[in-house]
Amino acid sequence: MKTMDTLEKMIGFLETTPFFEGASRKAMEDLVAESDIVTVISGETIIREGEYELICYVILSGRFKIEVTDKETGDKRLVRIVGSGELLGEMSVLSGNPRFAEATCVEEAQVLRITRDGLLAFMDAAPSVKSRIDADYRKRTLNSSLRKINIFSLVDDLSLEALAENVEMVTFQKGDVVFADGDSADAFYLIRDGFVKMSRSLDEKESAFFDARFDKAYSKPMREGTARSFIMAYLGKGSYFGERAIFGRRKRVATAEAVTRVDAVKIKKEGFDDLMRRHPLVAEKMKEEAASRYSNETEVKNQSSQDMLSWIGSHDILGTDSMLIMDLDKCVRCLRCVEVCAQLHGGVSRITHNGIRFKNILIPTSCRHCREPTCMIGCPTGAIQRDINGEVFHTSACIGCGNCARRCPFGNISIVETTEPGVKKAGLSGVAQRLMDGFAPDGLGFATGKKVRRAVKCDMCKDYERMGCNHNCPTGAILSVSPSEYFARLARKMGRDD
């Protein structure tokens, strides 16, 4: 508990910090009263890249290094060192997106730990601070986003600060066209989150090629008067697009369409051109990549891979962080996965062999842990939550109202009658214990109380060290995958094999 003396010291510190200039004493008192003071030791990481956590920090003393992971090399790159009076983590708090960078203490520090509600209330009470947070948010988002791309490692901080004047943080909803074939090249885009489909029209020669190799259902015009097109790529978080037309000083030759909600950095042509003039080595490398970026289009210029890419887009596959897939060439239909799931979840299986299918790949009815989980909207008890890794799960507060099941676009949530937890047994018993080879969590047992209605769905066996279906599949037919990575590899393989 904070004493009055501690509160006074904290408020006095904030009053002398330039970042909080203009905030009323009442706003700072409310902020401090609702926040916690935390001591951080040297070497401790308080923010981890990729995690979901709606917490931010004001550094009271000490220093932290901010690092991002290079998209191409996988190495961590130092972005900057921050110290007393600065904020950490507010970008993900404001956007609701996963952490974009990592913050590690480099000398013992004290921080003020602030919840999302606390930060938003403070910003509402201090408009001048909100303006500075918004400006800093834009600048730091740009810096972190560009630092993730290897070719921008040569760009200095001053150039990035100058670039910030020509930058917008933009959001596109699913189906929005970012730009179309024939549009003027007015901006360069960097994807912060989500997926964009790049496609282009077919010329006469290519149309003949596709007519010869594609089935007529796929190769017919999309609508009357619209030229056929083929999918060049799906671009995800950390990718960029729009540079080729700017370098070539020409109209757009491709269409960019959001296939999920997309948060992006939009750099206006003037700012992009100025950055390239300041850094000719960066410009040279980007031109090389722009010239060859889709040179391997022949890898996806065949019926199998194009059909799969079209199927991905039509089934919202890329709007999820993880999903179960079943290789039907390996599956022997023993239903072991269904039986094990039922044994581990109180007699109610969370997986079935129903679902959507592409050739030998089945996506069973298991939770996809969507990037934007609509099932969480309107839960009257707040029973649906999301952990720091993005996993969506139900708590014991569920009352079985069915709101989440109705909102799930994939039909992966069921409302069942189950048994309310009674006195827990000391571990699993019988066949369930043997199935999981002794790695059930301590104290977990089947319930013995009254019957209640509950929402159930696949939780990737979050209470166990392994997934029951995957661990007990005799042929290894079930996998948990990142869909963007898995299907990208599959498309390339189909392109080479077809």
DOBAGU-111352 format. One record per residue (C-alpha): residue number from 1; x, y, z. Coordinates in steps of 0.001 Angstrom, whole numbers, plus 500000, padded with zeros to 6 digits. Layout:
+-----+--------+--------+--------+
:   n :      X :      Y :      Z :
+-----+--------+--------+--------+
: NUM :      X :      Y :      Z :
...
+-----+--------+--------+--------+
END
This chain:
+-----+--------+--------+--------+
:   n :      X :      Y :      Z :
+-----+--------+--------+--------+
:   1 : 500000 : 500000 : 500000 :
:   2 : 501273 : 503460 : 499095 :
:   3 : 501629 : 505879 : 502003 :
:   4 : 500770 : 509575 : 501747 :
:   5 : 504489 : 510350 : 501740 :
:   6 : 505040 : 507964 : 498824 :
:   7 : 502109 : 509467 : 496932 :
:   8 : 503480 : 512985 : 497397 :
:   9 : 506920 : 511921 : 496181 :
:  10 : 505440 : 510214 : 493155 :
:  11 : 503286 : 513174 : 492201 :
:  12 : 506234 : 515500 : 492741 :
:  13 : 508320 : 513379 : 490383 :
:  14 : 505665 : 513422 : 487676 :
:  15 : 505259 : 517188 : 488011 :
:  16 : 508968 : 517683 : 487253 :
:  17 : 508926 : 515290 : 484268 :
:  18 : 508513 : 517145 : 480945 :
:  19 : 506335 : 514388 : 479538 :
:  20 : 503602 : 515074 : 482132 :
:  21 : 503706 : 518849 : 481781 :
:  22 : 500213 : 520298 : 481603 :
:  23 : 498471 : 517538 : 483566 :
:  24 : 496441 : 518662 : 486561 :
:  25 : 497449 : 517568 : 490040 :
:  26 : 494122 : 515751 : 490364 :
:  27 : 494812 : 513729 : 487193 :
:  28 : 498232 : 512710 : 488508 :
:  29 : 496856 : 511867 : 491955 :
:  30 : 494264 : 509571 : 490363 :
:  31 : 496912 : 507957 : 488131 :
:  32 : 499304 : 507257 : 491009 :
:  33 : 496528 : 506041 : 493310 :
:  34 : 495407 : 503437 : 490754 :
:  35 : 498934 : 502266 : 489856 :
:  36 : 501631 : 500175 : 491529 :
:  37 : 505329 : 500844 : 492140 :
:  38 : 507506 : 497933 : 491031 :
:  39 : 511249 : 497355 : 491479 :
:  40 : 512975 : 495788 : 488453 :
:  41 : 516391 : 494161 : 488728 :
:  42 : 519111 : 494426 : 486099 :
:  43 : 518610 : 491878 : 483320 :
:  44 : 514891 : 491443 : 483971 :
:  45 : 512579 : 491697 : 480948 :
:  46 : 509264 : 493352 : 481758 :
:  47 : 507891 : 493521 : 478199 :
:  48 : 508227 : 490606 : 475780 :
:  49 : 507731 : 490923 : 472060 :
:  50 : 504596 : 489192 : 470770 :
:  51 : 502776 : 488921 : 474106 :
:  52 : 499310 : 490319 : 474776 :
:  53 : 499347 : 492452 : 477917 :
:  54 : 497461 : 495695 : 478564 :
:  55 : 499993 : 497164 : 480998 :
:  56 : 502413 : 500076 : 480568 :
:  57 : 505086 : 501639 : 482776 :
:  58 : 506520 : 505031 : 483710 :
:  59 : 510240 : 504733 : 484473 :
:  60 : 510939 : 506391 : 487836 :
:  61 : 514635 : 505469 : 487972 :
:  62 : 517058 : 503242 : 486097 :
:  63 : 517301 : 502448 : 482391 :
:  64 : 515895 : 499919 : 479914 :
:  65 : 517025 : 498769 : 476478 :
:  66 : 514376 : 498464 : 473784 :
:  67 : 514949 : 495722 : 471199 :
:  68 : 513011 : 494367 : 468222 :
:  69 : 513436 : 491136 : 466281 :
:  70 : 514714 : 491535 : 462737 :
:  71 : 512148 : 489950 : 460404 :
:  72 : 514770 : 488576 : 458020 :
:  73 : 517540 : 487393 : 460353 :
:  74 : 515613 : 486669 : 463557 :
:  75 : 518264 : 488561 : 465561 :
:  76 : 517387 : 491174 : 468172 :
:  77 : 518293 : 494720 : 467239 :
:  78 : 518736 : 497546 : 469737 :
:  79 : 516359 : 500417 : 469014 :
:  80 : 517195 : 502769 : 471894 :
:  81 : 517934 : 503146 : 475594 :
:  82 : 515230 : 504807 : 477713 :
:  83 : 515428 : 506227 : 481199 :
:  84 : 513742 : 508182 : 483965 :
:  85 : 510452 : 509853 : 483073 :
:  86 : 509746 : 507853 : 479888 :
:  87 : 506870 : 505479 : 479146 :
:  88 : 507171 : 501821 : 478199 :
:  89 : 504559 : 499640 : 476528 :
:  90 : 501857 : 502209 : 475874 :
:  91 : 501727 : 501363 : 472145 :
:  92 : 500228 : 497905 : 472693 :
:  93 : 497979 : 499270 : 475455 :
:  94 : 496508 : 501842 : 473076 :
:  95 : 496226 : 499556 : 470051 :
:  96 : 495319 : 496251 : 471728 :
:  97 : 497932 : 494544 : 469548 :
:  98 : 500695 : 492215 : 470770 :
:  99 : 503855 : 493801 : 472157 :
: 100 : 505890 : 495227 : 469299 :
: 101 : 509269 : 495278 : 471085 :
: 102 : 511085 : 493943 : 474152 :
: 103 : 512109 : 496014 : 477194 :
: 104 : 514927 : 494730 : 479415 :
: 105 : 516348 : 496485 : 482472 :
: 106 : 520030 : 497436 : 482130 :
: 107 : 520371 : 498868 : 485634 :
: 108 : 518112 : 498395 : 488658 :
: 109 : 514984 : 500470 : 488205 :
: 110 : 511707 : 501488 : 489737 :
: 111 : 508634 : 501809 : 487543 :
: 112 : 505037 : 502894 : 487962 :
: 113 : 502876 : 500036 : 486632 :
: 114 : 499738 : 501377 : 484924 :
: 115 : 496726 : 499429 : 483643 :
: 116 : 495004 : 500254 : 480360 :
: 117 : 491989 : 501703 : 482180 :
: 118 : 494300 : 503866 : 484278 :
: 119 : 496157 : 505192 : 481230 :
: 120 : 492987 : 505956 : 479268 :
: 121 : 491420 : 507744 : 482245 :
: 122 : 494585 : 509817 : 482697 :
: 123 : 494698 : 510746 : 478996 :
: 124 : 491051 : 511844 : 479146 :
: 125 : 491864 : 514044 : 482158 :
: 126 : 495050 : 515494 : 480606 :
: 127 : 494497 : 516497 : 476934 :
: 128 : 497947 : 518052 : 476575 :
: 129 : 499609 : 514806 : 477659 :
: 130 : 497328 : 512850 : 475318 :
: 131 : 498569 : 514960 : 472397 :
: 132 : 502181 : 514167 : 473306 :
: 133 : 501395 : 510468 : 473756 :
: 134 : 499728 : 510389 : 470328 :
: 135 : 502718 : 512122 : 468701 :
: 136 : 505221 : 509885 : 470475 :
: 137 : 503123 : 506829 : 469633 :
: 138 : 503329 : 507689 : 465944 :
: 139 : 507079 : 508335 : 466036 :
: 140 : 507967 : 505250 : 468064 :
: 141 : 505653 : 502970 : 466081 :
: 142 : 507371 : 504076 : 462905 :
: 143 : 510818 : 503569 : 464409 :
: 144 : 510032 : 500103 : 465766 :
: 145 : 508241 : 499041 : 462578 :
: 146 : 511064 : 500062 : 460260 :
: 147 : 513760 : 498658 : 462539 :
: 148 : 512205 : 495215 : 462063 :
: 149 : 513178 : 495345 : 458374 :
: 150 : 516834 : 494594 : 457782 :
: 151 : 517374 : 497136 : 455017 :
: 152 : 516340 : 499995 : 457313 :
: 153 : 519148 : 499245 : 459768 :
: 154 : 521220 : 501902 : 457974 :
: 155 : 518660 : 504657 : 458592 :
: 156 : 519568 : 507026 : 461415 :
: 157 : 517125 : 508215 : 464077 :
: 158 : 517110 : 511808 : 462785 :
: 159 : 515951 : 510630 : 459359 :
: 160 : 513185 : 508573 : 460948 :
: 161 : 512084 : 511563 : 462998 :
: 162 : 511913 : 513654 : 459823 :
: 163 : 509985 : 510874 : 458114 :
: 164 : 507379 : 510903 : 460905 :
: 165 : 505984 : 514145 : 459480 :
: 166 : 504900 : 512256 : 456343 :
: 167 : 503442 : 509230 : 458115 :
: 168 : 499928 : 508118 : 458998 :
: 169 : 498828 : 505166 : 461124 :
: 170 : 495998 : 503679 : 459056 :
: 171 : 493552 : 500814 : 459578 :
: 172 : 491793 : 498821 : 456866 :
: 173 : 488900 : 496459 : 457467 :
: 174 : 488567 : 493081 : 455806 :
: 175 : 487743 : 493556 : 452126 :
: 176 : 489027 : 497144 : 451927 :
: 177 : 491151 : 497903 : 448879 :
: 178 : 494347 : 499691 : 449914 :
: 179 : 495055 : 500576 : 446309 :
: 180 : 494001 : 499183 : 442944 :
: 181 : 495708 : 498403 : 439668 :
: 182 : 495995 : 501709 : 437791 :
: 183 : 495946 : 503989 : 440852 :
: 184 : 498580 : 506668 : 441349 :
: 185 : 501545 : 505623 : 443472 :
: 186 : 501111 : 508038 : 446363 :
: 187 : 502407 : 506024 : 449343 :
: 188 : 504497 : 503143 : 450676 :
: 189 : 502939 : 500804 : 453262 :
: 190 : 504354 : 498764 : 456110 :
: 191 : 502070 : 496181 : 457728 :
: 192 : 501993 : 496364 : 461533 :
: 193 : 499346 : 493660 : 461906 :
: 194 : 497054 : 491659 : 459636 :
: 195 : 497312 : 490316 : 456087 :
: 196 : 497140 : 491933 : 452646 :
: 197 : 496488 : 490065 : 449399 :
: 198 : 498509 : 491228 : 446405 :
: 199 : 497001 : 490323 : 443034 :
: 200 : 497304 : 491534 : 439465 :
: 201 : 495423 : 491283 : 436185 :
: 202 : 496366 : 488718 : 433575 :
: 203 : 497489 : 489799 : 430121 :
: 204 : 496307 : 487965 : 427017 :
: 205 : 499206 : 485503 : 426972 :
: 206 : 498799 : 484703 : 430657 :
: 207 : 495056 : 484283 : 430220 :
: 208 : 495702 : 481633 : 427589 :
: 209 : 498142 : 479945 : 429963 :
: 210 : 495576 : 479853 : 432746 :
: 211 : 492783 : 478751 : 430411 :
: 212 : 494902 : 475777 : 429471 :
: 213 : 495783 : 474758 : 433028 :
: 214 : 493041 : 476044 : 435332 :
: 215 : 489581 : 474641 : 435777 :
: 216 : 486885 : 476837 : 434257 :
: 217 : 485277 : 477581 : 437614 :
: 218 : 488396 : 479361 : 438776 :
: 219 : 489496 : 481044 : 435565 :
: 220 : 486217 : 482682 : 434607 :
: 221 : 485978 : 486488 : 435148 :
: 222 : 485255 : 487489 : 438728 :
: 223 : 482356 : 489629 : 437571 :
: 224 : 481087 : 491045 : 434306 :
: 225 : 483641 : 493343 : 432720 :
: 226 : 486367 : 492571 : 435262 :
: 227 : 489640 : 491089 : 434087 :
: 228 : 490814 : 487876 : 435660 :
: 229 : 493620 : 488108 : 438160 :
: 230 : 495920 : 485790 : 440003 :
: 231 : 497189 : 486005 : 443560 :
: 232 : 500802 : 487093 : 443807 :
: 233 : 501232 : 486813 : 447573 :
: 234 : 499728 : 487235 : 451005 :
: 235 : 501792 : 489717 : 453006 :
: 236 : 501721 : 489713 : 456796 :
: 237 : 503049 : 491589 : 459794 :
: 238 : 506432 : 493209 : 459122 :
: 239 : 506067 : 493064 : 455317 :
: 240 : 505891 : 496131 : 453109 :
: 241 : 504425 : 496953 : 449695 :
: 242 : 503868 : 499801 : 447251 :
: 243 : 507521 : 500651 : 446636 :
: 244 : 507811 : 499310 : 443084 :
: 245 : 505463 : 501824 : 441525 :
: 246 : 507145 : 504690 : 443405 :
: 247 : 510597 : 503665 : 442234 :
: 248 : 509313 : 503132 : 438685 :
: 249 : 507390 : 506447 : 438715 :
: 250 : 504362 : 504697 : 437276 :
: 251 : 500797 : 503718 : 438092 :
: 252 : 500070 : 500765 : 440342 :
: 253 : 500303 : 497439 : 438520 :
: 254 : 498769 : 495373 : 441320 :
: 255 : 495821 : 495509 : 443704 :
: 256 : 496352 : 495365 : 447459 :
: 257 : 493349 : 494166 : 449454 :
: 258 : 492977 : 493601 : 453204 :
: 259 : 492005 : 489984 : 453909 :
: 260 : 491817 : 490618 : 457665 :
: 261 : 491779 : 493832 : 459638 :
: 262 : 495089 : 495513 : 458801 :
: 263 : 496974 : 498097 : 460839 :
: 264 : 499620 : 499747 : 458698 :
: 265 : 502123 : 502567 : 458532 :
: 266 : 501426 : 504725 : 455482 :
: 267 : 504446 : 506725 : 454358 :
: 268 : 503573 : 509386 : 451823 :
: 269 : 505488 : 509404 : 448557 :
: 270 : 507244 : 512679 : 449403 :
: 271 : 508590 : 511304 : 452681 :
: 272 : 509596 : 508009 : 451076 :
: 273 : 511437 : 509776 : 448247 :
: 274 : 513228 : 512035 : 450733 :
: 275 : 514313 : 509031 : 452829 :
: 276 : 515683 : 507295 : 449737 :
: 277 : 517652 : 510429 : 448778 :
: 278 : 519152 : 510612 : 452276 :
: 279 : 520106 : 506934 : 452218 :
: 280 : 521156 : 505825 : 448716 :
: 281 : 522355 : 502416 : 449979 :
: 282 : 518897 : 501700 : 451339 :
: 283 : 517352 : 502863 : 448052 :
: 284 : 519664 : 500618 : 446043 :
: 285 : 518836 : 497557 : 448114 :
: 286 : 515093 : 498256 : 448010 :
: 287 : 515219 : 498645 : 444218 :
: 288 : 516989 : 495298 : 443934 :
: 289 : 514355 : 493656 : 446082 :
: 290 : 511542 : 495451 : 444244 :
: 291 : 512836 : 494130 : 440899 :
: 292 : 513041 : 490537 : 442118 :
: 293 : 510381 : 490412 : 444797 :
: 294 : 507855 : 488487 : 442755 :
: 295 : 510306 : 486967 : 440293 :
: 296 : 509321 : 483549 : 441640 :
: 297 : 505690 : 484021 : 440634 :
: 298 : 506036 : 480920 : 438447 :
: 299 : 506118 : 478960 : 441702 :
: 300 : 502483 : 479837 : 442284 :
: 301 : 501421 : 480028 : 438623 :
: 302 : 499689 : 476670 : 438559 :
: 303 : 496296 : 475294 : 439369 :
: 304 : 497073 : 473657 : 442717 :
: 305 : 498766 : 476585 : 444409 :
: 306 : 496412 : 479228 : 442998 :
: 307 : 493364 : 477228 : 444086 :
: 308 : 494841 : 476893 : 447567 :
: 309 : 495632 : 480608 : 447825 :
: 310 : 492077 : 481411 : 446755 :
: 311 : 490713 : 478903 : 449316 :
: 312 : 492780 : 480519 : 452091 :
: 313 : 491274 : 483912 : 451333 :
: 314 : 487706 : 482656 : 451138 :
: 315 : 487832 : 480863 : 454522 :
: 316 : 489463 : 483540 : 456685 :
: 317 : 492431 : 481273 : 457325 :
: 318 : 494872 : 484141 : 457861 :
: 319 : 492801 : 485834 : 460560 :
: 320 : 494080 : 483391 : 463166 :
: 321 : 497319 : 482994 : 465079 :
: 322 : 497150 : 479222 : 465503 :
: 323 : 494940 : 476338 : 464482 :
: 324 : 494813 : 472565 : 464354 :
: 325 : 495216 : 470913 : 460977 :
: 326 : 494766 : 467239 : 460173 :
: 327 : 496663 : 465510 : 457362 :
: 328 : 494079 : 463072 : 456008 :
: 329 : 496760 : 461156 : 454115 :
: 330 : 498219 : 460210 : 457507 :
: 331 : 494936 : 459869 : 459431 :
: 332 : 493733 : 456265 : 459823 :
: 333 : 490292 : 457287 : 461222 :
: 334 : 490874 : 455581 : 464556 :
: 335 : 489185 : 458525 : 466364 :
: 336 : 491839 : 458335 : 469069 :
: 337 : 492035 : 462151 : 469103 :
: 338 : 488300 : 462463 : 469842 :
: 339 : 488408 : 459849 : 472601 :
: 340 : 491451 : 461363 : 474301 :
: 341 : 489958 : 464853 : 474156 :
: 342 : 486778 : 463620 : 475829 :
: 343 : 488744 : 461808 : 478540 :
: 344 : 490745 : 464934 : 479331 :
: 345 : 487794 : 467333 : 479329 :
: 346 : 485157 : 465777 : 481541 :
: 347 : 483659 : 463513 : 478896 :
: 348 : 483076 : 466283 : 476308 :
: 349 : 485359 : 466172 : 473262 :
: 350 : 486507 : 469536 : 471924 :
: 351 : 487483 : 468166 : 468497 :
: 352 : 485536 : 466467 : 465712 :
: 353 : 486388 : 465329 : 462196 :
: 354 : 484002 : 467880 : 460744 :
: 355 : 485379 : 471112 : 459335 :
: 356 : 486641 : 472716 : 456140 :
: 357 : 488939 : 470833 : 453815 :
: 358 : 491448 : 471486 : 451045 :
: 359 : 492530 : 468272 : 449334 :
: 360 : 494198 : 466198 : 452074 :
: 361 : 494205 : 468996 : 454703 :
: 362 : 491286 : 469179 : 457148 :
: 363 : 490820 : 472046 : 459588 :
: 364 : 488705 : 470421 : 462308 :
: 365 : 486219 : 472273 : 464482 :
: 366 : 488714 : 473550 : 467023 :
: 367 : 489177 : 477101 : 468281 :
: 368 : 491337 : 479234 : 465987 :
: 369 : 492287 : 481811 : 468643 :
: 370 : 491466 : 484604 : 466205 :
: 371 : 493420 : 487832 : 466042 :
: 372 : 490112 : 489634 : 466584 :
: 373 : 488012 : 487202 : 468651 :
: 374 : 484427 : 488280 : 468064 :
: 375 : 483313 : 485637 : 470568 :
: 376 : 484558 : 487918 : 473347 :
: 377 : 482074 : 490644 : 472415 :
: 378 : 479016 : 490846 : 474629 :
: 379 : 479909 : 488168 : 477197 :
: 380 : 477692 : 489198 : 480152 :
: 381 : 480032 : 487808 : 482825 :
: 382 : 483433 : 488465 : 481219 :
: 383 : 484041 : 484720 : 481129 :
: 384 : 485997 : 484800 : 477850 :
: 385 : 489542 : 486022 : 478299 :
: 386 : 492818 : 486113 : 476414 :
: 387 : 496205 : 485258 : 477868 :
: 388 : 499541 : 486916 : 477100 :
: 389 : 500192 : 484480 : 474244 :
: 390 : 496917 : 485343 : 472495 :
: 391 : 495049 : 482184 : 473527 :
: 392 : 491301 : 482692 : 474019 :
: 393 : 489738 : 480692 : 476846 :
: 394 : 486623 : 480422 : 479043 :
: 395 : 486711 : 480792 : 482802 :
: 396 : 484406 : 479293 : 485429 :
: 397 : 482293 : 482476 : 485228 :
: 398 : 480619 : 481096 : 482079 :
: 399 : 476830 : 480745 : 482453 :
: 400 : 476186 : 479007 : 479126 :
: 401 : 474174 : 481867 : 477619 :
: 402 : 475399 : 481047 : 474103 :
: 403 : 476450 : 484557 : 473050 :
: 404 : 479977 : 483411 : 472207 :
: 405 : 478758 : 480378 : 470243 :
: 406 : 476470 : 482578 : 468149 :
: 407 : 479256 : 485053 : 467452 :
: 408 : 481925 : 482508 : 466459 :
: 409 : 482063 : 482697 : 462620 :
: 410 : 483430 : 479136 : 462386 :
: 411 : 480969 : 477301 : 464644 :
: 412 : 483770 : 476139 : 466915 :
: 413 : 482071 : 476835 : 470272 :
: 414 : 479412 : 474505 : 471664 :
: 415 : 477040 : 474883 : 474609 :
: 416 : 476860 : 471650 : 476560 :
: 417 : 475476 : 470359 : 479808 :
: 418 : 478368 : 469442 : 482026 :
: 419 : 479123 : 468876 : 485679 :
: 420 : 479968 : 471751 : 487980 :
: 421 : 483333 : 471271 : 489696 :
: 422 : 483049 : 469568 : 493050 :
: 423 : 485866 : 468386 : 495289 :
: 424 : 488914 : 467830 : 493111 :
: 425 : 490625 : 464489 : 493088 :
: 426 : 494380 : 464166 : 493468 :
: 427 : 495224 : 463926 : 489798 :
: 428 : 493540 : 462199 : 486872 :
: 429 : 492484 : 458611 : 487225 :
: 430 : 492225 : 455545 : 485062 :
: 431 : 492563 : 455781 : 481309 :
: 432 : 492913 : 459596 : 481263 :
: 433 : 495984 : 459434 : 483494 :
: 434 : 497557 : 456767 : 481302 :
: 435 : 496755 : 458674 : 478106 :
: 436 : 498712 : 461720 : 479229 :
: 437 : 501616 : 459685 : 480640 :
: 438 : 501453 : 461284 : 484039 :
: 439 : 501730 : 464911 : 483011 :
: 440 : 498300 : 466094 : 484163 :
: 441 : 498433 : 469251 : 486324 :
: 442 : 498435 : 468787 : 490067 :
: 443 : 495017 : 468483 : 491642 :
: 444 : 493082 : 468176 : 488371 :
: 445 : 490229 : 465705 : 488439 :
: 446 : 486801 : 465151 : 487003 :
: 447 : 484004 : 467185 : 488558 :
: 448 : 481402 : 465634 : 490834 :
: 449 : 478916 : 468485 : 491346 :
: 450 : 475561 : 469434 : 489805 :
: 451 : 474724 : 469716 : 486117 :
: 452 : 475227 : 473160 : 484505 :
: 453 : 475353 : 474666 : 481005 :
: 454 : 478786 : 475781 : 479812 :
: 455 : 480479 : 476912 : 476621 :
: 456 : 483234 : 474542 : 475502 :
: 457 : 485868 : 474742 : 472790 :
: 458 : 489381 : 473570 : 472099 :
: 459 : 491815 : 475199 : 474506 :
: 460 : 494943 : 473531 : 473088 :
: 461 : 495106 : 471551 : 476368 :
: 462 : 496294 : 474667 : 478187 :
: 463 : 496292 : 472867 : 481551 :
: 464 : 498668 : 470188 : 480295 :
: 465 : 502249 : 470076 : 479104 :
: 466 : 501212 : 468543 : 475782 :
: 467 : 498156 : 468501 : 473536 :
: 468 : 496203 : 465300 : 474061 :
: 469 : 495088 : 464820 : 470441 :
: 470 : 498521 : 465465 : 468969 :
: 471 : 500417 : 463505 : 471625 :
: 472 : 498201 : 460427 : 471281 :
: 473 : 497750 : 460361 : 467493 :
: 474 : 499447 : 457131 : 466352 :
: 475 : 500429 : 458537 : 462940 :
: 476 : 501219 : 462184 : 463752 :
: 477 : 498349 : 463381 : 461565 :
: 478 : 497367 : 466302 : 463845 :
: 479 : 499485 : 469433 : 464080 :
: 480 : 499124 : 472855 : 465686 :
: 481 : 500371 : 475397 : 463150 :
: 482 : 500694 : 479084 : 462415 :
: 483 : 498442 : 479214 : 459318 :
: 484 : 500342 : 481999 : 457555 :
: 485 : 503632 : 480106 : 457788 :
: 486 : 502212 : 476639 : 457135 :
: 487 : 500195 : 477522 : 454033 :
: 488 : 502967 : 479717 : 452614 :
: 489 : 505278 : 476699 : 452697 :
: 490 : 502561 : 474514 : 451194 :
: 491 : 501935 : 476986 : 448334 :
: 492 : 505641 : 477062 : 447486 :
: 493 : 505794 : 473258 : 447511 :
: 494 : 502725 : 472978 : 445288 :
: 495 : 504271 : 475526 : 442915 :
: 496 : 507396 : 473416 : 442547 :
: 497 : 505638 : 470053 : 442313 :
: 498 : 502758 : 470854 : 439979 :
+-----+--------+--------+--------+
END
